[in-house]
Amino acid sequence: MSALSKVWVVSEAPERFAKLGAVGRRLGERVEAVAVGEGAAQAAASCGAEAVHTVAVLEGGLVEDWAAAIAGAVGEHAPRAVLFAAGKRTRLMAARVAAELGTRVLNDVGRIWVDDDGALLAEHMVYGGKAFAVERVREGSAVALLTEGLLVSEPAVEGAAREAAVSELPASAAASARLVERRPRTVESVNLAAARRVVSVGRGVAAQEDLALVDELAAALEAEVGCTRPVAEGSGWMARERYIGVSGALLKPDLFVAVGLSGQIQHMVGANSAKTIVAVNKDKNAPVFKQCDYGIVADLYEVLPKLSAALGA
Ligand SMILES: Cc1cc2nc3c(=O)[nH]c(=O)nc-3n(C[C@H](O)[C@H](O)[C@H](O)COP(=O)(O)OP(=O)(O)OC[C@H]3O[C@@H](n4cnc5c(N)ncnc54)[C@H](O)[C@@H]3O)c2cc1C
């Protein structure tokens, strides 16, 4: 397998650089980090990058402003890949950078590698998770958004820190949007993708207060709680950040417990990379039983308290 000549990793979140740097190191002979904002520069320097480019964030600055600076520098330095960790703001930033470069984003990449001919290959889900597509980029700068699943499973590079040359990218000449007001968001902060154990609940739960049964089981397992899309977006019983699947979080936990959910593909693509899947459903024909390692055909209202008690909750 050959390597790309140069890979850029971009983030405004310091904690992202270790894994982004590890992916960059696996793909490229040379890794350069782009740190958006002051807080990210230190972490960027210790991720194994040979060079760090900083992007100053001005008071009231928006994602839109940094994208132009990054795209300008990509055009000049010509890295073969520009890697972002998938997230709401990075999705916007990657799209802007790609548009400025006249290319498009390789979205939600779950696997990324370089072939013997030196082309970049990126795998992502298509058709609502029913299939995978592999895209091959032979030349130019590929812009890719990497899934949390990919980053979590990427082994960190030991002793990666090195002396990196630091330079500042020129700020964009003009702001493309104006910040009018900042308001704190009242959303839950949950990082399901990083959880090693997850209990996911579906429409089999009849009332919001019954979610306490699920919380109890999750506590006994020291697991995070997730859900299917209808539980978050239909009934609104859980935050959007907690739903799992093709349009939600994509996970790779050690243990995934599916409670009162049917196992539709759109949900299970977010879970079927789990090492062990346990399902509880009262319908023995539910599709989830074809995808689990252990299945319990039972009413969740009877079995959850027993499981929690057996686990010592
Ligand atoms: C484009 C698109 C994208 C989508 N993206 C997502 C996504 O990212 N994530 C997602 O989750 N969904 C997604 N969906 C929706 C998805 O197709 C399913 O509709 C959804 O996952 C079903 O949720 P559910 O399993 O909770 O509900 P249901 O399919 O209604 O299943 C409920 C299950 O609970 C069982 N049950 C009922 N009562 C009990 C009980 N007392 N004890 C035990 N079991 C019980 C039933 O037997 C049934 O199997 C998407 C759909 C589309 C079209």
The ligand as an SDF file (V2000), in Angstrom:
LIG
                    3D

 53 58  0  0  0  0  0  0  0  0999 V2000
  -34.9770    7.9290    5.1920 C   0  0  0  0  0  0  0  0  0  0  0  0
  -35.2230    7.3310    6.5360 C   0  0  0  0  0  0  0  0  0  0  0  0
  -34.2470    7.4640    7.5050 C   0  0  0  0  0  0  0  0  0  0  0  0
  -34.4490    6.8940    8.7630 C   0  0  0  0  0  0  0  0  0  0  0  0
  -33.4590    7.0260    9.6840 N   0  0  0  0  0  0  0  0  0  0  0  0
  -33.6210    6.4410   10.8830 C   0  0  0  0  0  0  0  0  0  0  0  0
  -32.5810    6.4720   11.8610 C   0  0  0  0  0  0  0  0  0  0  0  0
  -31.5020    7.0420   11.6410 O   0  0  0  0  0  0  0  0  0  0  0  0
  -32.8060    5.8560   13.0410 N   0  0  0  0  0  0  0  0  0  0  0  0
  -33.9690    5.1920   13.3330 C   0  0  0  0  0  0  0  0  0  0  0  0
  -34.0820    4.6550   14.4400 O   0  0  0  0  0  0  0  0  0  0  0  0
  -34.9630    5.1450   12.4320 N   0  0  0  0  0  0  0  0  0  0  0  0
  -34.8270    5.7440   11.2320 C   0  0  0  0  0  0  0  0  0  0  0  0
  -35.8400    5.6850   10.3350 N   0  0  0  0  0  0  0  0  0  0  0  0
  -37.1150    5.0420   10.7600 C   0  0  0  0  0  0  0  0  0  0  0  0
  -37.0390    3.5170   10.6460 C   0  0  0  0  0  0  0  0  0  0  0  0
  -37.3300    3.1220    9.3300 O   0  0  0  0  0  0  0  0  0  0  0  0
  -38.0700    2.8250   11.5780 C   0  0  0  0  0  0  0  0  0  0  0  0
  -39.3570    3.3320   11.3160 O   0  0  0  0  0  0  0  0  0  0  0  0
  -37.7730    3.0300   13.0620 C   0  0  0  0  0  0  0  0  0  0  0  0
  -36.4350    2.7250   13.3410 O   0  0  0  0  0  0  0  0  0  0  0  0
  -38.6740    2.1300   13.8740 C   0  0  0  0  0  0  0  0  0  0  0  0
  -38.5790    2.4630   15.2110 O   0  0  0  0  0  0  0  0  0  0  0  0
  -38.9990    1.4200   16.3330 P   0  0  0  0  0  0  0  0  0  0  0  0
  -38.2500    0.1550   16.1430 O   0  0  0  0  0  0  0  0  0  0  0  0
  -38.8760    2.1300   17.6420 O   0  0  0  0  0  0  0  0  0  0  0  0
  -40.5640    1.2180   16.1040 O   0  0  0  0  0  0  0  0  0  0  0  0
  -41.3680    0.0130   15.5150 P   0  0  0  0  0  0  0  0  0  0  0  0
  -40.8590   -0.3920   14.1910 O   0  0  0  0  0  0  0  0  0  0  0  0
  -42.8010    0.3940   15.6310 O   0  0  0  0  0  0  0  0  0  0  0  0
  -41.0620   -1.1960   16.5130 O   0  0  0  0  0  0  0  0  0  0  0  0
  -41.5290   -1.2610   17.8190 C   0  0  0  0  0  0  0  0  0  0  0  0
  -41.1870   -2.6640   18.3210 C   0  0  0  0  0  0  0  0  0  0  0  0
  -41.5030   -2.7660   19.7010 O   0  0  0  0  0  0  0  0  0  0  0  0
  -41.9890   -4.0720   19.9660 C   0  0  0  0  0  0  0  0  0  0  0  0
  -42.7650   -3.9740   21.1830 N   0  0  0  0  0  0  0  0  0  0  0  0
  -43.9770   -3.3430   21.3840 C   0  0  0  0  0  0  0  0  0  0  0  0
  -44.3550   -3.4440   22.6610 N   0  0  0  0  0  0  0  0  0  0  0  0
  -43.3920   -4.1700   23.2980 C   0  0  0  0  0  0  0  0  0  0  0  0
  -43.2280   -4.6250   24.6290 C   0  0  0  0  0  0  0  0  0  0  0  0
  -44.1260   -4.3240   25.6080 N   0  0  0  0  0  0  0  0  0  0  0  0
  -42.1250   -5.3620   24.9450 N   0  0  0  0  0  0  0  0  0  0  0  0
  -41.2000   -5.6790   23.9870 C   0  0  0  0  0  0  0  0  0  0  0  0
  -41.3170   -5.2640   22.6910 N   0  0  0  0  0  0  0  0  0  0  0  0
  -42.3790   -4.5100   22.3610 C   0  0  0  0  0  0  0  0  0  0  0  0
  -42.8060   -4.4160   18.7370 C   0  0  0  0  0  0  0  0  0  0  0  0
  -42.9190   -5.8240   18.6150 O   0  0  0  0  0  0  0  0  0  0  0  0
  -41.9800   -3.7740   17.6150 C   0  0  0  0  0  0  0  0  0  0  0  0
  -41.0930   -4.7210   17.0530 O   0  0  0  0  0  0  0  0  0  0  0  0
  -35.6610    6.2280    9.0710 C   0  0  0  0  0  0  0  0  0  0  0  0
  -36.6280    6.0990    8.0860 C   0  0  0  0  0  0  0  0  0  0  0  0
  -36.4320    6.6410    6.8360 C   0  0  0  0  0  0  0  0  0  0  0  0
  -37.4990    6.4870    5.7970 C   0  0  0  0  0  0  0  0  0  0  0  0
  1  2  1  0
  2  3  1  0
  2 52  2  0
  3  4  2  0
  4  5  1  0
  4 50  1  0
  5  6  2  0
  6  7  1  0
  6 13  1  0
  7  8  2  0
  7  9  1  0
  9 10  1  0
 10 11  2  0
 10 12  1  0
 12 13  2  0
 13 14  1  0
 14 15  1  0
 14 50  1  0
 15 16  1  0
 16 17  1  0
 16 18  1  0
 18 19  1  0
 18 20  1  0
 20 21  1  0
 20 22  1  0
 22 23  1  0
 23 24  1  0
 24 25  2  0
 24 26  1  0
 24 27  1  0
 27 28  1  0
 28 29  2  0
 28 30  1  0
 28 31  1  0
 31 32  1  0
 32 33  1  0
 33 34  1  0
 33 48  1  0
 34 35  1  0
 35 36  1  0
 35 46  1  0
 36 37  1  0
 36 45  1  0
 37 38  2  0
 38 39  1  0
 39 40  1  0
 39 45  2  0
 40 41  1  0
 40 42  2  0
 42 43  1  0
 43 44  2  0
 44 45  1  0
 46 47  1  0
 46 48  1  0
 48 49  1  0
 50 51  2  0
 51 52  1  0
 52 53  1  0
M  END
$$$$
